Amino acid sequence: MQGRWVAIAWLIGVGALLAQEPEPGLKVVSEVACADLFGPGTYEASGLVLAEGRLHLVFDNLAQVGSLTPDLDPASGALSPGRVGFSDYEAIAYDPELRCFYVAIEAEEVGRKTWRPRILRLDASGAATGSWQVERKLYSDNKGVEGLTFVRRGGKPYLLALLEGNYGESSDRGREVGNGRLLVLGQTADGGWALERELELPKTVAFVDYAGIDVRGDQVAIVSQTSAALWVGTLGDDWSFGEGRLLEFPRQADGSLRYGRVEGVAWLDGTRLALCSDQEAPRDRGKGRVEQAVHVVELLGAVDPPAPAGATRGGLAGRLGGD
């Protein structure tokens, strides 16, 4: 009898794992290299957002913000004014009412072996006009906030900050799939941001790491770099998640990775999303992988729901150097 129960438990466990396997369901519609948009150089793309009709990108290695049209026209690419140099920007969000951007610095050291994330507010020129440390302890300088999105719930503004590691941690525990964490930052009376709660992502978001997030109405999208996959689901007004779907990025003909450096995601409409890719690791260059680029993908078999009221997204194209 004991052996029978062991066998049943094993089958249940296998079934749960199989249920979390990514399914095909993404089609790459178009893509463009960052160098074709912004000129020769290195572009460690780390996040993007759709704002006022344009996509806006941040880069680990640049303090400038890039922008382009959602059709990925190379001629539409532009970089904001501002200093040239490393920014450590990992993600970008946009508040359509205040018409300002927020960017996340993954982690900054605040004590011995202790780090915390930081949120910056940027004006139209890309200059920082506000700065707030997030009171969430981190245990590594490279496993902090990787994704950021702006939402309103109950008429109140929030920033949702996605932690890179499972449990928000590094090392082996940070790679235990299906234990993602999302920080809910509420706006304070002085316009700053403070941690209100920490959400557990659904177990179906079975990622080794978490690289970007975007919310459109109740639709939510989360990408993973290491797992090379996208999760799409729902997020309710009560901060509860729907189970969603796990979708694998298209691979090369031989089954090897093609999109292994995706770091950001932005909804374009109910069935299409924009992604951005970081620079490839030296050991993986020349293997047919896409790097330093912006992509548009389509959810196969999906039906585009109407845009939710008040969910119009937009960009500061002209003020960020666009047309």
N, C-alpha and C positions, 0 to 999 in steps of 0.2 A: 504493500500500500504506500509506504514511504517513497519507493522508487517511482510510483505512478504520479504522486504529487510533485516530485522533483521534475519529472518529464513535463508535466503540465505547466509548471512555473517557467521552465526553460522555453517552452513554446510561446508562452505569453510574452516573455522577455524578447524573444526573437521577433515576434509580431510587432511589438512596440518599436523596436529598432528599425524594422522595415518600413513602418509607417512614417518614420522620420527621414527616410532616404529622399534626396531631391528628385523631382520629376522633371522631364523636359517640358517646355512650355514657354520659352523665351525666343524671340526672333530679333536679331540685330538688324535694325532698319538703316542706320547710317552711323558713321564715326569719322572723326577728324583728329589729326595729330595736333597737339598744343603748339608745336613749332610752326605749323601752317597757319595757326590763328594769331600767334603773338610774336613770331620771328624766331630765329635760331636761339637755342639755349636749352637749359635743363629746367623742366617743369614738374616738380613733385606734387602733382595735384592731390589734394587731400579732402576736398569737400565742395559741394555746389548747391545752389538754390535757384529756383525760378522766381524772378521778381520783376514786376512791371514789364513783362513781355520779353525779358532777356534772362539767360543763364549767367550766374555770377559764380566764379571759382576762387578758391583760396589754395595756396601752395605752402608746403612746409618751408621751402627755401626762398620764398619771396614775401615781402610785406605788401606788395601790390595785389590788387584784386583784378582778376580777369573777367571779361564779359563777352558774350556772343549771342546770336539769335538762336532759337531752339531748332531751326533747320540746319544748324551747324555750318552755315556758310563761312568759309575761311575769311572772306572779305569783311565779315562782321566782327572779327576778333579785336579786342582792345584791352589795354592794361591801364589801370587807374594811375594817377600821379602818386607820388610818395617815394620813400626811400627804397633803394635796392638792397636786399640782404635777407638773411634768414628771419622768419617770423615765428616759426613753430605753430602756425595756425593749422588746426586739424579739422575744423568744421565751420560752416557758416549757416546762419539763419536770417530771416528778414521779418521785420514788423511792418505790415503795410499801412498801419495808422500813423505811426511815428516816422515812417519812411527811413528807417535806419537798419543797419546790419548788426548782427552779433556774431562774434567768432569765438571759438574755444581754443585755449592753449591747454594741451593734453594734461600736463602735470608740471608743477614747479616745486622745488625743494623748500620745505618750511621747517625742517628739523632733521636730526640724524635719521636717515633711512625712512623719512616721511615726506610725502608729497601731497599736494592738493591741486585740483584743476582751477583754471581762471577763465572768466568770461570778459570779453572786451566788447564795447559798443563802438562801431565805426561810423563816421560821417560819410558824406558823398564823395569826399576825396580819398577815402580809405584811412584817414587819420583816426586814432583812438580818442574817444571823447568820454569814456567811462571804463572802469575796471573793477571787477568784483571777484574775490576769491571764493570758491565753493567749499563749504565746510564738510567735505567728504574725504576722509583719510584714504590715501593710496599707499601702496607698498612697493611701487616701482615707478621709475621716471618714464617708462614707455608703455604703460598699461593703464592710461587714464581715459579721458573723454575723447572719443573718436567721431561721434556724430552729434548734431545739434539741429533742432527744429523748433519753430515758434508756433504755438497754438493758442486758441482761446477756449476756455471751458467755463460755462456759467457767466460769460461776459468778462472773465478775468484773463489777463495774459500770463502765459507760462512759457518757459523754455524747457524742452526735454533734452537731456544730455545723456547720450549713450556711452556706456563704459566698454572698453575694448575687450577685457578679459571676462571669462565666466566668473560669477560672484564678484565682479569688479576687481579681480586679483590677477596675479601673474603666476609663474612657475607651473607645476603640474595641475594644481587646483584650478588655475585660470584656463585650462584647456579641457575641463570636464564639460562636454557639450550639453546644451540645453539649460544653462543656468545664467542666462544673460540678465543684466541689470540696467535699469533706466532711471535716471535722476529727474525728479520733477522740481523745477525751480520756479518759485512764485515771485512776483514783483513786489518789492518793498515800497514803503511810503515815499522814500527818497529816489525812487526809480531804479534801485539796484535789484539784485537777484539773490534769493536765499533758498537753501534746500528745504523743501517741505516734506517730501517722502521719496522712498526708493521703491520702484516697481520691479517685480519679477516678470521677465518675459515668458511667454508660453513655452512649454517643453518642446513644442513643435518647431521653435526657432533653434534647431539643433546645430548650432555653429561652434566651431573651434574658437573663432574670434568674431568681433562685431565692429564694422568699419564705417557705417553710415546709416542715417535714418531720415525719413521725411513723412509728414502727415498731410493729407488732403481731405478735409472734412473728417470722416471717420475712417478713411483709408490710411493704412500705415505700410511703409516699405522699409525693410532693413536689409543691408547687404553685409556679406562676409568676404574678406580678402582670402583668408586661408582655405575656407570651405568652398570658395568660388561659387557662391549661390546667393539667391535673393529670396526673402520671405515677404509675402504680402498677406495682410489680414486687416482686422479692424480694431479700432480703439474707441471705446465708448466714453460718454461724458463722465462716467463713474470710474474711469481709468482701468476698466476691464478690457481684456483683449479677446478677440475671436481666435479660433484655432488657426485659420489661415492656410496658405499653401507654401511649400518649399520648392523653389525652382532653381535648377542648375544652369549656370551660364553655359552657352554653347562651347563645345570643345573642338579641337582640331580633328582632322580625319582619322588620325591614329589613336584618338581618345585622350591625348595629352591636353593639359591646360592651355587655353588661349587667353582667358581673362583671369589672371591670378593676382592682379594688383588693384582691383576695384576698391576705391576708398570713399566714394560719395554717391548719393542717389537723390533724385528730385523728380516728383511727379510732374508730368507735362499735361496729362489729362487722366481719365479713369483707366486707360489701358496702355499708355506709353510712359516710359520713364527715361530720364537722362542719367547717365553714370559717368564718373571720371576715374581715370587710372593713374596711379603713381608711377614713378620710375621703377623699372625692373631691376631686380638684384643682379649684380655682375655675373653670377654663376648661371643665370637663366637667360641671359641675352643670346640672341641667335637661335632660339628654339621655337620661333614662330609665335611668341606671345605678344600681345598688344600692351603697350605702355605709353605713359605721358599723352593721354588722349581723352577725348570726350565721346561718348557713345549714346545712341538712342535705341532702346529696346522696346518691344511690344509684347504684351501678355497674350499668348495664343488662346483662342477660345473665350476670351473675356468680353464682356459687354460694358461699354463705357457708360457709367451712371451719370446723371446730370451733376454739374458742379454744385456743391452745397452753397447755400446763401452766404454771402460775405466771404467766400473762399477765394476770390480773385487774387491771383498772385501777380507780382510785377517787379520791374527792376529799375535801377537808376542809370539806365544806359547812357544818356547824354552826360550826366554828371560824373560817370565813371569812364568817360573817354570814348563812348560809343557814338553812333550816328544820332 
